[in-house]
């Protein structure tokens, strides 16, 4: 097969992919039907109560990362990547990473990673479970990583605009897609807390 023919196939598939992704984004926005949610109370690094409305700051839009906490290497990888985008995120919308870890654990871990984005603990809150990112079964709490986007309305109410889940190879972590074009691809690579 000629290089030109391969490039034509690539161009065609890229266009199809772009069209499908646009449809997916539209459906994900429709999935919540702009559900109104309550003004949850979470905890800042000092252990003080901080409301979801407080997290918007001077923005009308808020991105909340649902992170599984310090124990998850994959969530750490995503957060390391988001740290590089902290300034662009903050320019467009408020950005907060929420995990079930205690405020003390969050602060220590954030400092060890050099994370500069805002964090909040969902410890003692139903925020994560009510938004569909954790469930209690077999006597244990199970968490799922992902994110939700929110809009602060003029009347002070909050609506969830959309959400999605994270997983290896997803659109939210460039590492997987860069590795795919290596000769052996991802080749069973897994994230670590510390790299040689």
Backbone as CSV, one residue per row, in Angstrom:
resi,resn,N_x,N_y,N_z,CA_x,CA_y,CA_z,C_x,C_y,C_z
1,UNK,0.850,-1.171,0.000,0.000,0.000,0.000,0.900,1.240,0.000
2,UNK,0.581,2.201,-0.822,1.411,3.398,-0.939,1.241,4.288,0.291
3,UNK,2.260,5.100,0.550,2.214,6.035,1.675,1.047,6.996,1.523
4,UNK,0.776,7.427,0.278,-0.335,8.347,0.036,-1.669,7.692,0.372
5,UNK,-1.821,6.417,0.000,-3.058,5.690,0.287,-3.249,5.524,1.793
6,UNK,-2.169,5.228,2.507,-2.236,5.094,3.964,-2.647,6.426,4.583
7,UNK,-2.050,7.530,4.093,-2.380,8.847,4.633,-3.845,9.193,4.364
8,UNK,-4.351,8.821,3.197,-5.763,9.077,2.887,-6.678,8.319,3.853
9,UNK,-6.310,7.071,4.163,-7.101,6.296,5.117,-7.038,6.922,6.518
10,UNK,-5.843,7.373,6.890,-5.687,8.026,8.190,-6.560,9.272,8.251
11,UNK,-6.507,10.098,7.210,-7.301,11.338,7.175,-8.790,11.034,7.285
12,UNK,-9.239,10.000,6.566,-10.651,9.623,6.592,-11.068,9.172,7.993
13,UNK,-10.249,8.336,8.617,-10.563,7.839,9.957,-10.499,8.954,11.008
14,UNK,-9.539,9.866,10.851,-9.456,10.999,11.783,-10.725,11.838,11.718
15,UNK,-11.234,12.063,10.536,-12.465,12.834,10.364,-13.639,12.104,11.019
16,UNK,-13.724,10.779,10.800,-14.790,9.995,11.426,-14.678,10.052,12.951
17,UNK,-13.449,9.949,13.450,-13.213,10.012,14.900,-13.673,11.360,15.448
18,UNK,-13.311,12.451,14.758,-13.714,13.787,15.206,-15.232,13.924,15.245
19,UNK,-15.902,13.388,14.223,-17.372,13.444,14.179,-17.987,12.647,15.327
20,UNK,-17.445,11.458,15.596,-17.958,10.610,16.673,-17.711,11.275,18.036
21,UNK,-16.527,11.858,18.222,-16.232,12.524,19.493,-17.166,13.706,19.724
22,UNK,-17.475,14.457,18.676,-18.413,15.583,18.808,-19.789,15.080,19.226
23,UNK,-20.222,13.949,18.672,-21.511,13.367,19.045,-21.487,12.905,20.508
24,UNK,-20.364,12.291,20.921,-20.229,11.825,22.306,-20.315,12.989,23.285
25,UNK,-19.607,14.075,22.990,-19.631,15.241,23.876,-21.053,15.768,24.005
26,UNK,-21.758,15.849,22.886,-23.139,16.330,22.911,-24.017,15.436,23.786
27,UNK,-23.879,14.132,23.635,-24.678,13.200,24.435,-24.325,13.271,25.919
28,UNK,-23.037,13.431,26.227,-22.623,13.512,27.626,-23.180,14.763,28.289
29,UNK,-23.296,15.840,27.523,-23.908,17.057,28.072,-25.408,16.844,28.292
30,UNK,-26.043,16.111,27.407,-27.483,15.875,27.522,-27.817,14.903,28.659
31,UNK,-26.873,14.027,28.979,-27.099,12.965,29.961,-27.533,13.522,31.318
32,UNK,-26.984,14.654,31.731,-27.338,15.198,33.046,-28.619,16.008,32.998
33,UNK,-29.002,16.472,31.798,-30.178,17.327,31.651,-30.087,18.521,32.617
34,UNK,-28.837,19.017,32.767,-28.577,20.145,33.675,-29.205,19.930,35.048
35,UNK,-28.901,18.780,35.649,-29.484,18.446,36.946,-29.057,19.442,38.020
36,UNK,-30.004,19.889,38.788,-29.701,20.788,39.889,-29.168,19.955,41.041
37,UNK,-28.086,20.426,41.643,-27.500,19.710,42.772,-27.395,20.649,43.962
38,UNK,-27.221,20.055,45.116,-27.151,20.877,46.319,-25.748,21.455,46.484
39,UNK,-25.650,22.424,47.344,-24.387,23.100,47.626,-23.622,22.290,48.674
40,UNK,-22.950,21.237,48.228,-22.243,20.320,49.129,-21.179,21.052,49.932
41,UNK,-20.928,20.529,51.121,-19.854,21.028,51.977,-18.724,20.010,51.975
42,UNK,-17.516,20.465,51.641,-16.324,19.634,51.642,-15.313,20.256,52.605
43,UNK,-14.085,19.738,52.623,-13.069,20.237,53.549,-11.840,20.730,52.800
44,UNK,-11.300,21.881,53.204,-10.058,22.373,52.611,-8.868,21.765,53.360
45,UNK,-7.641,22.142,52.998,-6.441,21.574,53.626,-6.419,21.777,55.140
46,UNK,-6.996,22.869,55.604,-7.000,23.156,57.043,-8.107,22.409,57.775
47,UNK,-8.936,21.667,57.032,-10.047,20.954,57.642,-11.277,21.816,57.822
48,UNK,-11.249,23.016,57.254,-12.403,23.919,57.325,-13.411,23.565,56.243
49,UNK,-14.663,23.808,56.554,-15.730,23.541,55.594,-15.653,24.532,54.442
50,UNK,-15.758,24.009,53.219,-15.795,24.837,52.019,-16.936,24.323,51.154
51,UNK,-17.797,25.231,50.721,-18.959,24.811,49.944,-18.616,24.724,48.465
52,UNK,-19.432,23.991,47.748,-19.255,23.897,46.304,-19.339,25.288,45.677
53,UNK,-20.266,26.108,46.143,-20.372,27.480,45.624,-19.089,28.266,45.862
54,UNK,-18.465,28.079,47.036,-17.196,28.757,47.324,-16.129,28.387,46.301
55,UNK,-16.160,27.137,45.834,-15.122,26.659,44.923,-15.174,27.333,43.552
56,UNK,-16.319,27.898,43.201,-16.417,28.607,41.928,-15.562,29.870,41.914
57,UNK,-15.312,30.443,43.086,-14.580,31.698,43.138,-15.316,32.747,42.318
58,UNK,-14.602,33.398,41.405,-15.225,34.422,40.566,-15.660,33.878,39.200
59,UNK,-15.667,32.562,39.047,-16.050,31.928,37.782,-17.488,31.423,37.848
60,UNK,-18.099,31.278,36.690,-19.438,30.691,36.609,-19.401,29.199,36.324
61,UNK,-18.239,28.698,35.907,-18.079,27.280,35.595,-17.035,26.669,36.517
62,UNK,-17.252,25.409,36.854,-16.368,24.684,37.765,-16.127,23.282,37.225
63,UNK,-14.856,22.879,37.226,-14.459,21.513,36.874,-14.027,20.834,38.166
64,UNK,-14.657,19.720,38.497,-14.270,18.945,39.676,-13.745,17.596,39.206
65,UNK,-12.509,17.304,39.575,-11.920,15.992,39.314,-12.287,15.085,40.475
66,UNK,-12.899,13.949,40.179,-13.212,12.937,41.187,-12.024,11.973,41.213
67,UNK,-11.188,12.110,42.234,-9.934,11.370,42.342,-10.074,10.337,43.451
68,UNK,-9.504,9.168,43.259,-9.643,8.094,44.242,-8.703,8.252,45.434
69,UNK,-7.748,9.156,45.339,-6.865,9.433,46.464,-5.450,8.944,46.270
70,UNK,-4.661,9.181,47.295,-3.226,8.909,47.285,-2.892,7.463,46.923
71,UNK,-3.740,6.531,47.274,-3.460,5.115,47.042,-3.556,4.669,45.592
72,UNK,-4.056,5.512,44.712,-4.264,5.103,43.319,-3.196,5.691,42.404
73,UNK,-2.367,4.829,41.819,-1.317,5.284,40.906,-1.900,5.922,39.649
74,UNK,-3.013,5.400,39.168,-3.631,5.944,37.962,-4.166,7.352,38.220
75,UNK,-4.845,7.538,39.348,-5.352,8.869,39.692,-4.208,9.857,39.876
76,UNK,-3.092,9.381,40.403,-1.914,10.232,40.563,-1.389,10.645,39.191
77,UNK,-1.368,9.721,38.239,-0.922,10.040,36.881,-1.809,11.120,36.261
78,UNK,-3.122,10.958,36.361,-4.030,11.973,35.806,-3.779,13.321,36.474
79,UNK,-3.665,13.322,37.809,-3.466,14.579,38.530,-2.138,15.228,38.167
80,UNK,-1.083,14.424,37.994,0.203,14.980,37.550,0.031,15.707,36.217
81,UNK,-0.748,15.106,35.324,-1.002,15.739,34.032,-1.823,17.006,34.161
82,UNK,-2.863,16.957,35.001,-3.704,18.139,35.189,-2.910,19.294,35.792
83,UNK,-1.897,18.973,36.613,-1.092,20.023,37.219,-0.434,20.894,36.143
84,UNK,-0.039,20.268,35.042,0.561,21.022,33.942,-0.427,21.964,33.272
85,UNK,-1.713,21.684,33.428,-2.751,22.525,32.830,-3.455,23.400,33.863
86,UNK,-2.925,23.479,35.075,-3.596,24.214,36.149,-3.876,25.664,35.762
87,UNK,-2.915,26.333,35.149,-3.131,27.743,34.781,-4.143,27.893,33.653
88,UNK,-4.047,27.122,32.566,-5.094,27.223,31.539,-6.482,26.871,32.078
89,UNK,-6.580,25.821,32.923,-7.879,25.476,33.521,-8.428,26.678,34.291
90,UNK,-7.593,27.261,35.154,-8.031,28.366,36.008,-8.387,29.609,35.200
91,UNK,-7.824,29.739,34.012,-8.153,30.881,33.157,-9.572,30.764,32.611
92,UNK,-10.020,29.540,32.377,-11.339,29.313,31.779,-12.427,29.024,32.810
93,UNK,-12.084,28.238,33.832,-13.086,27.804,34.825,-12.374,27.533,36.145
94,UNK,-13.131,27.514,37.223,-12.561,27.081,38.497,-12.253,25.584,38.376
95,UNK,-11.191,25.149,39.048,-10.735,23.766,38.927,-10.376,23.251,40.311
96,UNK,-10.979,22.127,40.716,-10.739,21.549,42.040,-10.650,20.034,41.915
97,UNK,-9.679,19.453,42.584,-9.576,17.997,42.666,-10.134,17.572,44.014
98,UNK,-11.076,16.639,43.990,-11.718,16.145,45.214,-11.382,14.663,45.375
99,UNK,-10.924,14.297,46.573,-10.665,12.887,46.872,-11.185,12.574,48.266
100,UNK,-11.301,11.269,48.599,-11.781,10.894,49.932,-10.692,10.965,51.003
101,UNK,-9.449,11.265,50.611,-8.368,11.359,51.594,-8.644,12.494,52.572
102,UNK,-8.084,12.390,53.763,-8.216,13.458,54.752,-7.489,14.701,54.239
103,UNK,-7.861,15.882,54.712,-7.158,17.100,54.292,-5.652,17.028,54.532
104,UNK,-5.246,16.428,55.656,-3.816,16.330,55.969,-3.083,15.477,54.947
105,UNK,-3.680,14.336,54.595,-3.070,13.447,53.596,-3.019,14.142,52.250
106,UNK,-4.105,14.821,51.881,-4.124,15.554,50.613,-3.009,16.585,50.548
107,UNK,-2.873,17.373,51.591,-1.877,18.439,51.583,-0.465,17.878,51.467
108,UNK,-0.178,16.845,52.262,1.168,16.231,52.227,1.454,15.665,50.840
109,UNK,0.465,14.983,50.269,0.672,14.350,48.967,0.795,15.398,47.868
110,UNK,-0.044,16.422,47.901,0.018,17.496,46.900,1.389,18.170,46.932
111,UNK,1.893,18.441,48.136,3.207,19.076,48.259,4.310,18.163,47.730
112,UNK,4.201,16.859,47.992,5.226,15.921,47.516,5.227,15.801,45.993
113,UNK,4.079,16.062,45.353,3.955,15.968,43.896,4.160,17.311,43.203
114,UNK,4.154,18.391,43.976,4.271,19.714,43.379,2.977,20.199,42.731
115,UNK,1.850,19.663,43.180,0.566,20.078,42.615,0.221,21.482,43.089
116,UNK,-0.281,22.294,42.173,-0.607,23.682,42.494,-2.097,23.977,42.438
117,UNK,-2.900,23.018,42.011,-4.341,23.254,41.889,-5.028,23.118,43.252
118,UNK,-6.240,23.648,43.326,-7.039,23.571,44.553,-7.514,22.139,44.771
119,UNK,-7.544,21.725,46.034,-8.041,20.406,46.397,-9.057,20.526,47.525
120,UNK,-9.918,19.531,47.611,-10.887,19.447,48.708,-11.112,17.980,49.040
121,UNK,-11.378,17.733,50.304,-11.652,16.375,50.770,-13.156,16.159,50.860
122,UNK,-13.585,15.002,50.370,-15.005,14.640,50.464,-15.282,13.793,51.702
123,UNK,-14.295,13.681,52.573,-14.447,12.887,53.798,-15.656,13.377,54.595
124,UNK,-16.553,12.463,54.918,-17.742,12.798,55.683,-18.863,13.417,54.857
125,UNK,-18.694,13.463,53.540,-19.694,14.061,52.658,-20.281,12.997,51.725
126,UNK,-21.496,13.235,51.270,-22.120,12.327,50.294,-21.874,12.787,48.854
127,UNK,-21.069,13.819,48.687,-20.807,14.417,47.380,-20.414,13.367,46.337
128,UNK,-19.385,12.596,46.621,-18.855,11.640,45.646,-19.860,10.551,45.311
129,UNK,-20.516,10.003,46.316,-21.475,8.924,46.055,-22.718,9.431,45.338
130,UNK,-23.235,10.584,45.750,-24.454,11.098,45.125,-24.231,11.533,43.679
131,UNK,-22.978,11.828,43.325,-22.685,12.181,41.934,-22.270,10.969,41.103
132,UNK,-22.297,9.782,41.717,-22.068,8.549,40.966,-20.620,8.120,40.841
133,UNK,-19.737,8.612,41.739,-18.325,8.258,41.650,-17.858,7.408,42.826
134,UNK,-18.794,6.884,43.587,-18.468,5.872,44.592,-19.745,5.118,44.944
135,UNK,-19.541,3.903,45.408,-20.674,3.113,45.874,-20.220,2.220,47.013
136,UNK,-21.145,1.937,47.896,-20.882,1.085,49.053,-21.445,-0.292,48.764
137,UNK,-20.575,-1.293,48.768,-21.049,-2.672,48.607,-20.085,-3.620,49.302
138,UNK,-20.611,-4.747,49.724,-19.823,-5.752,50.441,-19.075,-5.151,51.630
139,UNK,-19.697,-4.166,52.279,-19.091,-3.566,53.456,-17.933,-2.628,53.179
140,UNK,-17.767,-2.212,51.938,-16.631,-1.368,51.586,-17.051,-0.279,50.602
141,UNK,-16.372,0.869,50.671,-16.620,1.976,49.743,-15.688,1.830,48.546
142,UNK,-16.258,1.825,47.355,-15.493,1.726,46.116,-15.606,3.043,45.358
143,UNK,-14.468,3.584,44.929,-14.441,4.865,44.243,-14.134,4.681,42.764
144,UNK,-14.601,5.623,41.970,-14.323,5.631,40.528,-13.772,7.010,40.168
145,UNK,-12.765,7.066,39.295,-12.212,8.356,38.904,-12.963,8.961,37.722
146,UNK,-12.962,10.272,37.669,-13.589,10.969,36.559,-13.703,12.444,36.858
147,UNK,-14.654,13.097,36.211,-14.859,14.516,36.487,-16.283,14.933,36.182
148,UNK,-16.668,16.032,36.817,-17.967,16.655,36.589,-17.739,18.130,36.296
149,UNK,-18.607,18.684,35.463,-18.576,20.119,35.215,-19.869,20.727,35.740
150,UNK,-19.744,21.918,36.326,-20.869,22.573,36.979,-21.011,24.013,36.499
151,UNK,-22.243,24.522,36.595,-22.539,25.921,36.277,-23.196,26.554,37.498
152,UNK,-22.676,27.730,37.865,-23.297,28.533,38.922,-24.300,29.453,38.243
153,UNK,-25.554,29.315,38.618,-26.621,30.092,37.994,-26.791,31.443,38.690
154,UNK,-27.385,32.428,37.997,-27.571,33.760,38.592,-28.310,33.743,39.929
155,UNK,-29.195,32.761,40.129,-29.949,32.700,41.391,-29.184,31.983,42.507
156,UNK,-27.928,31.581,42.230,-27.110,30.908,43.237,-27.251,29.404,43.247
157,UNK,-28.126,28.865,42.416,-28.253,27.407,42.324,-27.107,26.851,41.483
158,UNK,-26.896,25.554,41.593,-25.810,24.886,40.866,-26.394,23.771,40.025
159,UNK,-25.969,23.684,38.779,-26.363,22.565,37.922,-25.111,21.834,37.455
160,UNK,-25.257,20.521,37.340,-24.164,19.730,36.763,-24.407,19.676,35.263
161,UNK,-23.436,20.150,34.504,-23.565,20.222,33.046,-23.236,18.889,32.390
162,UNK,-22.199,18.208,32.892,-21.774,16.947,32.277,-20.830,16.217,33.225
163,UNK,-20.548,14.965,32.891,-19.551,14.198,33.636,-19.016,13.080,32.748
164,UNK,-17.878,12.544,33.156,-17.291,11.409,32.454,-16.379,10.665,33.421
165,UNK,-16.070,9.428,33.084,-15.200,8.598,33.910,-13.822,8.497,33.268
166,UNK,-12.804,8.271,34.109,-11.439,8.073,33.627,-11.124,6.587,33.585
167,UNK,-10.227,6.216,32.698,-9.732,4.850,32.609,-8.503,4.824,31.719
168,UNK,-7.651,3.816,31.860,-6.444,3.743,31.036,-6.779,3.869,29.545
169,UNK,-6.051,4.739,28.862,-6.263,4.933,27.432,-7.334,5.949,27.096
170,UNK,-7.916,6.602,28.112,-8.979,7.573,27.840,-8.420,8.842,27.193
171,UNK,-9.318,9.760,26.895,-8.934,11.008,26.234,-8.304,12.021,27.180
172,UNK,-8.279,11.739,28.472,-7.886,12.738,29.457,-6.443,12.622,29.931
173,UNK,-5.705,11.675,29.391,-4.311,11.482,29.786,-3.479,11.198,28.535
174,UNK,-2.668,12.164,28.158,-1.915,12.080,26.895,-0.910,10.932,26.856
175,UNK,-0.443,10.496,28.019,0.593,9.460,28.076,0.240,8.250,27.219
176,UNK,-1.009,7.771,27.358,-1.404,6.553,26.650,-1.313,6.740,25.135
177,UNK,-1.733,7.883,24.658,-1.787,8.117,23.215,-0.399,8.340,22.627
178,UNK,0.500,8.940,23.404,1.882,9.087,22.959,2.537,7.707,22.894
179,UNK,2.309,6.872,23.904,2.891,5.533,23.937,2.382,4.654,22.788
180,UNK,1.131,4.869,22.359,0.547,4.027,21.314,1.373,4.011,20.032
181,UNK,2.065,5.108,19.745,2.836,5.176,18.498,4.284,4.730,18.660
182,UNK,4.656,4.231,19.834,5.944,3.575,19.984,5.878,2.234,19.245
183,UNK,7.014,1.698,18.822,6.981,0.432,18.076,6.211,-0.691,18.765
184,UNK,6.311,-0.786,20.100,5.611,-1.836,20.840,4.349,-1.328,21.537
185,UNK,3.983,-0.084,21.284,2.785,0.475,21.907,2.941,0.658,23.402
186,UNK,1.862,0.578,24.133,1.868,0.778,25.589,2.633,-0.348,26.283
187,UNK,2.560,-1.554,25.735,3.313,-2.731,26.203,3.197,-2.955,27.708
188,UNK,1.967,-3.054,28.203,1.701,-3.378,29.607,2.303,-2.388,30.597
189,UNK,2.529,-1.154,30.174,3.054,-0.123,31.082,1.979,0.269,32.084
190,UNK,2.391,0.499,33.331,1.485,0.959,34.375,2.117,2.136,35.106
191,UNK,1.329,3.106,35.524,1.901,4.252,36.234,2.426,3.876,37.607
192,UNK,3.387,4.678,38.086,3.999,4.489,39.400,3.967,5.807,40.142
193,UNK,4.182,5.754,41.433,4.305,6.998,42.204,5.674,7.647,41.980
194,UNK,6.702,6.802,41.806,8.076,7.287,41.611,8.658,6.574,40.408
195,UNK,9.326,7.344,39.543,9.952,6.792,38.345,11.453,6.890,38.473
196,UNK,12.158,5.881,37.947,13.621,5.856,38.036,14.211,7.023,37.265
